Amino acid sequence: MGQGQAQPGAPTDAAIVAAFKSVSTAVISDNLQRLPGAVGLRPFHAGAPMAGIALTVNTAPGDNLFIHRALDLIKPGDVLVVNGGGDETRALVGEIIAAIAQQRGAAGIVVDGAIRDSGVLMKSDFPVFARAANHRGPYKNGPGAINVPVSIGGMIVAPGDIVVADADGVVAFAPAVASELLQAARTQEQREAEILASIRAGRYAGAYAK
């Protein structure tokens, strides 16, 4: 699809999305056969975890025209997921775009590319994940597309996917698996909590092979 926009699927249960904010990406990945997950992206904010619904953007490397267009479509709880082609030579997002997204209720921003104003963003709790920081600004010529499947750090994200991110990285998955995945993740968390308790008590004697 060229300079177009597709429509995402039906709304996802907000309570389920919110619950994933307290689940680590490592545990989520473990329960998705350790397959999905973006590589090379890291947080550029004060460290708050993030969970939301993907509003996806494809951009030309070094160009953020379609990011600006996507800002007009943000709904509360959306995560702006930008495929910048992994290009680090020009920043696609900075303080102003982050402030607009936050003011419009976005849950965060994920950029497979560079950001700038990192000194300001690093002091904020508004989640921003990217590949690098670079002071050089973007062009605004296009082309691009909104609400189409995108590749972020080697992970495919579809419009409407649930996106979760923390200090370890970014993972995304279809809403259809969310309920079962959340239950499996909680089970693993409980099992790991019991193992850690046994270690602290000096009772741990088995191999942990998860």
Summary of the structure (lengths in Angstrom):
residues: 210
radius of gyration: 17.7
end to end distance: 40.5
largest distance: 62.5
contacts: 710
relative contact order: 0.24
helix: 29%
strand: 27%
